[in-house]
Amino acid sequence: MYLALKHLHLTFVALSLILFVLRGIWLFMNSDMLGKKWVKILPHIISTLLLASGIALAVHLNMSPGNQPWLLAKIIALVVYIGLGVAAFKAANPVTRKTFWLIALLVFAYMVSVAVTKNPLGFFG
């Protein structure tokens, strides 16, 4: 069961990143793709499934953010990542959009590094 949950979670991690990068490229190209209904809905579905699979994995492993500092760091980083992602697609200024998008990608990389190292410092540790 653990491996199935882990692979499911990792699949949604990859899909989330691919779609975020693709949407960012479309944003910077002023593509009409960003206006498509599926492009607006799919990120929410993937994010929901990503979060649900992460919760299922934590429950299966009997982990809680209070007992696992790295898990708490990942959750905090997730909130920051979501905020930066929203800001990147809502900002009026193109430079601000790019800046938020790039910082969001760095936060995503940090979350992955925290998950891999099981250290709240991630690649800073």
N, CA, C and O of each residue as an XYZ file, in Angstrom:
500
protein
N       0.826     -1.203      0.000
C       0.000      0.000      0.000
C       0.867      1.263      0.000
O       0.555      2.241     -0.680
N       1.966      1.230      0.774
C       2.852      2.391      0.863
C       3.383      2.785     -0.518
O       3.327      3.953     -0.902
N       3.894      1.804     -1.254
C       4.473      2.116     -2.563
C       3.431      2.677     -3.526
O       3.731      3.581     -4.307
N       2.232      2.157     -3.477
C       1.169      2.671     -4.344
C       0.866      4.131     -4.007
O       0.748      4.963     -4.907
N       0.739      4.445     -2.721
C       0.481      5.833     -2.303
C       1.642      6.750     -2.673
O       1.440      7.867     -3.149
N       2.843      6.268     -2.449
C       4.028      7.074     -2.756
C       4.088      7.380     -4.255
O       4.313      8.527     -4.643
N       3.889      6.373     -5.091
C       3.952      6.583     -6.534
C       2.797      7.464     -7.026
O       2.971      8.269     -7.941
N       1.646      7.308     -6.427
C       0.516      8.170     -6.767
C       0.852      9.626     -6.430
O       0.634     10.526     -7.240
N       1.378      9.840     -5.239
C       1.761     11.185     -4.811
C       2.827     11.770     -5.738
O       2.725     12.924     -6.153
N       3.837     10.984     -6.060
C       4.909     11.464     -6.941
C       4.388     11.768     -8.352
O       4.876     12.683     -9.015
N       3.414     11.009     -8.795
C       2.801     11.281    -10.098
C       2.116     12.646    -10.089
O       2.251     13.419    -11.038
N       1.384     12.941     -9.018
C       0.716     14.238     -8.929
C       1.721     15.376     -8.734
O       1.478     16.495     -9.186
N       2.834     15.105     -8.072
C       3.906     16.109     -7.958
C       4.402     16.465     -9.360
O       4.509     17.641     -9.709
N       4.703     15.438    -10.157
C       5.210     15.663    -11.513
C       4.172     16.386    -12.381
O       4.511     17.326    -13.100
N       2.921     15.952    -12.314
C       1.866     16.605    -13.106
C       1.689     18.064    -12.695
O       1.490     18.936    -13.541
N       1.763     18.317    -11.410
C       1.623     19.678    -10.907
C       2.739     20.571    -11.449
O       2.486     21.683    -11.911
N       3.958     20.079    -11.389
C       5.093     20.856    -11.879
C       5.005     21.082    -13.385
O       5.199     22.200    -13.861
N       4.713     20.022    -14.129
C       4.617     20.145    -15.592
C       3.561     21.170    -15.987
O       3.801     22.018    -16.847
N       2.409     21.089    -15.364
C       1.330     22.018    -15.703
C       1.666     23.447    -15.274
O       1.341     24.395    -15.989
N       2.313     23.613    -14.119
C       2.690     24.952    -13.665
C       3.698     25.575    -14.637
O       3.576     26.748    -14.990
N       4.683     24.798    -15.066
C       5.681     25.297    -16.016
C       5.012     25.637    -17.349
O       5.270     26.693    -17.926
N       4.164     24.750    -17.825
C       3.470     24.982    -19.091
C       2.596     26.230    -19.029
O       2.590     27.039    -19.957
N       1.866     26.379    -17.941
C       1.017     27.574    -17.792
C       1.871     28.838    -17.720
O       1.476     29.886    -18.232
N       3.033     28.742    -17.086
C       3.946     29.887    -17.035
C       4.449     30.264    -18.423
O       4.521     31.443    -18.767
N       4.792     29.264    -19.207
C       5.238     29.523    -20.584
C       4.118     30.184    -21.376
O       4.347     31.155    -22.097
N       2.911     29.658    -21.239
C       1.768     30.264    -21.930
C       1.534     31.691    -21.462
O       1.186     32.562    -22.259
N       1.725     31.931    -20.166
C       1.537     33.273    -19.614
C       2.513     34.252    -20.263
O       2.124     35.350    -20.661
N       3.775     33.854    -20.368
C       4.789     34.754    -20.899
C       4.685     34.925    -22.412
O       5.197     35.892    -22.976
N       4.018     33.977    -23.058
C       3.798     34.072    -24.506
C       2.464     34.740    -24.820
O       2.111     34.903    -25.988
N       1.723     35.127    -23.786
C       0.378     35.685    -23.954
C      -0.511     34.758    -24.787
O      -1.253     35.203    -25.663
N      -0.417     33.471    -24.494
C      -1.159     32.465    -25.241
C      -2.638     32.454    -24.862
O      -3.010     32.694    -23.714
N      -3.457     32.169    -25.855
C      -4.894     32.015    -25.624
C      -5.200     30.753    -24.825
O      -6.312     30.597    -24.319
N      -4.219     29.844    -24.707
C      -4.420     28.592    -23.974
C      -4.821     28.851    -22.516
O      -5.567     28.068    -21.928
N      -4.328     29.945    -21.942
C      -4.651     30.244    -20.543
C      -6.139     30.497    -20.334
O      -6.641     30.369    -19.217
N      -6.837     30.853    -21.392
C      -8.267     31.115    -21.294
C      -9.134     29.871    -21.418
O     -10.343     29.926    -21.194
N      -8.513     28.745    -21.778
C      -9.271     27.502    -21.940
C      -9.783     27.018    -20.594
O      -9.092     27.105    -19.579
N     -11.010     26.504    -20.606
C     -11.639     26.059    -19.356
C     -10.833     24.957    -18.672
O     -10.650     24.994    -17.455
N     -10.349     23.978    -19.436
C      -9.616     22.865    -18.837
C      -8.318     23.333    -18.194
O      -7.867     22.752    -17.207
N      -7.708     24.394    -18.754
C      -6.454     24.924    -18.207
C      -6.718     25.607    -16.866
O      -5.846     25.636    -15.997
N      -7.912     26.151    -16.703
C      -8.267     26.798    -15.441
C      -8.690     25.783    -14.381
O      -8.482     26.014    -13.190
N      -9.277     24.671    -14.797
C      -9.809     23.685    -13.855
C      -8.786     22.618    -13.465
O      -8.694     22.253    -12.293
N      -8.019     22.117    -14.432
C      -7.111     21.002    -14.194
C      -6.105     21.235    -13.061
O      -5.866     20.312    -12.282
N      -5.508     22.422    -12.933
C      -4.574     22.614    -11.811
C      -5.220     22.392    -10.445
O      -4.580     21.874     -9.529
N      -6.483     22.782    -10.309
C      -7.186     22.593     -9.036
C      -7.428     21.111     -8.759
O      -7.310     20.655     -7.622
N      -7.762     20.378     -9.792
C      -7.983     18.939     -9.637
C      -6.681     18.247     -9.251
O      -6.645     17.445     -8.318
N      -5.615     18.565     -9.976
C      -4.317     17.947     -9.684
C      -3.853     18.320     -8.279
O      -3.370     17.461     -7.541
N      -3.993     19.575     -7.905
C      -3.568     20.013     -6.567
C      -4.360     19.318     -5.471
O      -3.806     18.939     -4.439
N      -5.651     19.152     -5.698
C      -6.494     18.461     -4.718
C      -6.058     17.013     -4.563
O      -5.948     16.509     -3.445
N      -5.812     16.348     -5.676
C      -5.369     14.957     -5.633
C      -3.963     14.832     -5.041
O      -3.656     13.862     -4.349
N      -3.124     15.813     -5.319
C      -1.774     15.832     -4.742
C      -1.854     15.950     -3.226
O      -1.184     15.216     -2.500
N      -2.667     16.866     -2.762
C      -2.833     17.058     -1.323
C      -3.463     15.826     -0.671
O      -3.019     15.386      0.389
N      -4.487     15.277     -1.300
C      -5.152     14.084     -0.757
C      -4.197     12.903     -0.685
O      -4.203     12.157      0.294
N      -3.378     12.728     -1.711
C      -2.427     11.611     -1.691
C      -1.349     11.839     -0.635
O      -0.885     10.887     -0.007
N      -0.951     13.086     -0.435
C       0.023     13.397      0.614
C      -0.530     13.131      2.001
O       0.161     12.588      2.863
N      -1.780     13.517      2.209
C      -2.434     13.256      3.500
C      -2.579     11.758      3.719
O      -2.316     11.261      4.814
N      -2.996     11.036      2.684
C      -3.152      9.581      2.796
C      -1.813      8.920      3.127
O      -1.753      7.988      3.930
N      -0.762      9.401      2.511
C       0.578      8.865      2.771
C       0.987      9.133      4.212
O       1.499      8.240      4.888
N       0.768     10.348      4.686
C       1.120     10.694      6.069
C       0.309      9.875      7.071
O       0.850      9.399      8.070
N      -0.975      9.711      6.807
C      -1.825      8.915      7.699
C      -1.366      7.463      7.704
O      -1.266      6.837      8.759
N      -1.086      6.931      6.511
C      -0.630      5.540      6.399
C       0.666      5.317      7.184
O       0.867      4.260      7.781
N       1.541      6.329      7.174
C       2.830      6.212      7.871
C       2.761      6.711      9.315
O       3.776      6.751     10.010
N       1.568      7.089      9.763
C       1.390      7.610     11.125
C       2.254      8.841     11.395
O       2.839      8.971     12.470
N       2.329      9.730     10.432
C       3.139     10.951     10.563
C       2.227     12.134     10.793
O       1.130     12.208     10.238
N       2.686     13.054     11.611
C       1.962     14.304     11.777
C       2.960     15.452     11.701
O       4.118     15.292     12.090
N       2.526     16.603     11.207
C       3.429     17.755     11.106
C       4.015     18.159     12.458
O       5.120     18.698     12.518
N       3.285     17.902     13.537
C       3.788     18.246     14.863
C       4.958     17.386     15.294
O       5.795     17.821     16.085
N       5.022     16.168     14.781
C       6.099     15.244     15.149
C       7.186     15.142     14.090
O       8.258     14.595     14.351
N       6.924     15.651     12.926
C       7.873     15.579     11.810
C       8.133     17.002     11.300
O       7.369     17.506     10.477
N       9.190     17.649     11.774
C       9.454     19.039     11.354
C       9.569     19.207      9.844
O       9.168     20.238      9.305
N      10.108     18.215      9.163
C      10.241     18.326      7.709
C       8.868     18.348      7.031
O       8.684     19.025      6.020
N       7.917     17.614      7.584
C       6.564     17.601      7.027
C       5.886     18.958      7.232
O       5.198     19.454      6.341
N       6.082     19.542      8.391
C       5.550     20.880      8.658
C       6.183     21.900      7.700
O       5.495     22.779      7.179
N       7.485     21.778      7.475
C       8.174     22.684      6.543
C       7.598     22.559      5.138
O       7.435     23.558      4.437
N       7.288     21.328      4.726
C       6.695     21.105      3.409
C       5.313     21.742      3.306
O       4.972     22.334      2.283
N       4.534     21.620      4.351
C       3.180     22.192      4.341
C       3.243     23.715      4.277
O       2.493     24.341      3.527
N       4.131     24.305      5.058
C       4.293     25.768      5.024
C       4.758     26.209      3.634
O       4.257     27.189      3.085
N       5.714     25.479      3.080
C       6.219     25.810      1.741
C       5.113     25.653      0.691
O       5.063     26.413     -0.276
N       4.241     24.684      0.878
C       3.129     24.491     -0.051
C       2.211     25.706     -0.058
O       1.772     26.152     -1.119
N       1.923     26.237      1.115
C       1.081     27.434      1.207
C       1.769     28.614      0.502
O       1.123     29.378     -0.215
N       3.074     28.750      0.714
C       3.834     29.823      0.059
C       3.825     29.631     -1.461
O       3.635     30.586     -2.214
N       4.030     28.392     -1.900
C       4.032     28.056     -3.326
C       2.681     28.409     -3.969
O       2.639     28.996     -5.050
N       1.606     28.055     -3.312
C       0.271     28.354     -3.838
C       0.072     29.863     -3.934
O      -0.421     30.367     -4.943
N       0.456     30.577     -2.882
C       0.327     32.036     -2.894
C       1.129     32.681     -4.008
O       0.646     33.589     -4.684
N       2.355     32.214     -4.198
C       3.195     32.757     -5.269
C       2.625     32.415     -6.646
O       2.673     33.229     -7.569
N       2.086     31.200     -6.770
C       1.484     30.791     -8.044
C       0.293     31.653     -8.392
O       0.155     32.100     -9.531
N      -0.566     31.887     -7.425
C      -1.728     32.747     -7.645
C      -1.263     34.154     -8.025
O      -1.782     34.748     -8.970
N      -0.292     34.681     -7.296
C       0.222     36.023     -7.575
C       0.831     36.098     -8.971
O       0.678     37.103     -9.665
N       1.519     35.040     -9.381
C       2.156     35.034    -10.701
C       1.132     35.151    -11.826
O       1.390     35.805    -12.836
N      -0.018     34.527    -11.655
C      -1.012     34.540    -12.721
C      -1.999     35.700    -12.599
O      -2.794     35.932    -13.509
N      -1.954     36.429    -11.481
C      -2.885     37.551    -11.279
C      -2.201     38.914    -11.411
O      -2.867     39.918    -11.662
N      -0.882     38.956    -11.245
C      -0.167     40.236    -11.259
C      -0.327     40.922    -12.617
O      -0.369     40.268    -13.659
N      -0.414     42.240    -12.579
C      -0.594     43.019    -13.807
C       0.736     43.259    -14.521
O       0.788     43.312    -15.750
N       1.789     43.400    -13.756
C       3.098     43.722    -14.304
C       3.814     42.449    -14.768
O       3.944     41.505    -13.988
N       4.277     42.404    -16.014
C       4.954     41.202    -16.528
C       6.212     40.820    -15.739
O       6.495     39.635    -15.564
N       6.955     41.803    -15.271
C       8.161     41.511    -14.490
C       7.780     40.878    -13.155
O       8.429     39.935    -12.700
N       6.741     41.393    -12.539
C       6.247     40.837    -11.276
C       5.753     39.410    -11.484
O       6.022     38.535    -10.660
N       5.037     39.168    -12.574
C       4.545     37.815    -12.879
C       5.703     36.838    -12.997
O       5.674     35.757    -12.409
N       6.726     37.223    -13.760
C       7.886     36.350    -13.955
C       8.616     36.110    -12.637
O       9.053     34.996    -12.350
N       8.739     37.163    -11.847
C       9.430     37.041    -10.567
C       8.702     36.071     -9.638
O       9.319     35.174     -9.064
N       7.399     36.252     -9.494
C       6.620     35.344     -8.642
C       6.668     33.911     -9.163
O       6.763     32.966     -8.379
N       6.603     33.749    -10.475
C       6.629     32.420    -11.089
C       7.963     31.722    -10.804
O       7.997     30.549    -10.431
N       9.058     32.464    -10.988
C      10.384     31.879    -10.735
C      10.585     31.547     -9.252
O      11.136     30.497     -8.922
N      10.146     32.426     -8.373
C      10.266     32.148     -6.938
C       9.410     30.948     -6.567
O       9.816     30.127     -5.744
N       8.222     30.837     -7.170
C       7.366     29.670     -6.915
C       8.084     28.385     -7.329
O       7.997     27.376     -6.629
N       8.788     28.414     -8.454
C       9.544     27.229     -8.879
C      10.657     26.889     -7.886
O      10.927     25.716     -7.628
N      11.292     27.903     -7.338
C      12.329     27.670     -6.322
C      11.725     27.060     -5.058
O      12.312     26.162     -4.455
N      10.559     27.546     -4.664
C       9.875     26.987     -3.501
C       9.482     25.533     -3.770
O       9.579     24.686     -2.881
N       9.040     25.248     -4.990
C       8.706     23.872     -5.368
C       9.952     22.982     -5.233
O       9.880     21.885     -4.680
N      11.089     23.465     -5.742
C      12.343     22.704     -5.635
C      12.715     22.493     -4.170
O      13.182     21.418     -3.794
N      12.510     23.506     -3.355
C      12.771     23.369     -1.918
C      11.888     22.276     -1.314
O      12.369     21.448     -0.540
N      10.591     22.269     -1.665
C       9.679     21.238     -1.137
C      10.155     19.841     -1.518
O      10.127     18.924     -0.697
N      10.583     19.685     -2.742
C      11.085     18.376     -3.187
C      12.332     18.007     -2.393
O      12.491     16.858     -1.981
N      13.217     18.979     -2.177
C      14.444     18.688     -1.432
C      14.141     18.324      0.019
O      14.825     17.481      0.599
N      13.134     18.944      0.603
C      12.724     18.602      1.971
C      12.179     17.174      2.002
O      12.484     16.408      2.916
N      11.376     16.821      1.007
C      10.806     15.470      0.947
C      11.901     14.418      0.775
O      11.840     13.351      1.386
N      12.883     14.712     -0.037
C      13.957     13.745     -0.299
C      14.888     13.594      0.900
O      15.280     12.482      1.255
N      15.237     14.719      1.520
C      16.201     14.665      2.633
C      15.553     14.412      3.977
O      16.237     14.048      4.933
N      14.229     14.599      4.070
C      13.507     14.511      5.356
C      14.115     15.485      6.375
O      14.167     15.213      7.574
N      14.565     16.613      5.857
C      15.193     17.666      6.648
C      14.463     18.968      6.337
O      14.323     19.320      5.166
N      13.991     19.694      7.355
C      13.255     20.930      7.091
C      14.077     21.989      6.363
O      13.517     22.919      5.783
N      15.395     21.853      6.392
C      16.243     22.803      5.683
C      16.362     22.465      4.195
O      16.778     23.304      3.396
N      15.997     21.238      3.828
C      16.068     20.838      2.424
C      17.458     21.024      1.869
O      18.444     20.616      2.484
N      17.536     21.651      0.685
C      18.853     21.847      0.073
C      19.679     22.926      0.754
O      20.828     23.155      0.378
N      19.111     23.589      1.747
C      19.876     24.565      2.525
C      20.654     23.881      3.657
O      21.534     24.493      4.262
N      20.334     22.621      3.940
C      20.940     21.904      5.053
C      22.257     21.257      4.737
O      22.858     20.624      5.605
